[in-house]
Amino acid sequence: MSKVTPEIIKLIKDSINDLASDDGWAFLSNLGLLIIKKMPDFDPRNYGYKKLTPLIKSMPDLEIRERKGKDSDALSIVVRLKDQVESGS
């Protein structure tokens, strides 16, 4: 069972908003860095997740995707608030 608190949900959503490009997407790696900067003792394991990605995937308000780089086969993981999708249509 998830131990994710409303405070952590707000921290994650606010951080996505701080980082998001015009299309609403933010790189998961940058998100992780910003969360640590805002809350140095943050650790997904404290909320029942081994890593940040499964924690993000557990949040129904967030959308997560993998993108292939333009110049390489490296994958980047991006995340955005789902309401960004609806407000754009």
GIKA-V79182 format. One record per backbone hydrogen bond with DSSP energy under -0.5 kcal/mol. NH is the residue of the N-H (numbers start at 0). CO is the residue of the C=O. Records with the same first field share a line. If there is no record, write none. Layout:
NH=CO, CO
This chain:
2=46
8=4
9=5
10=6
11=7
12=8
13=9
14=10
15=11
16=12
17=13
18=14
19=15
20=24
23=20
25=78
27=76
30=26
31=27
32=28
33=29
34=30
35=31
36=32
37=33
38=34
41=38
45=42
46=43
47=44
48=43
54=50
55=51
56=52
57=53
58=55
59=57
61=58
62=79
64=77
66=75
68=73
75=66
77=64, 75
78=25
79=62
81=60
83=80
84=81
85=81
86=82
87=83, 84
88=85
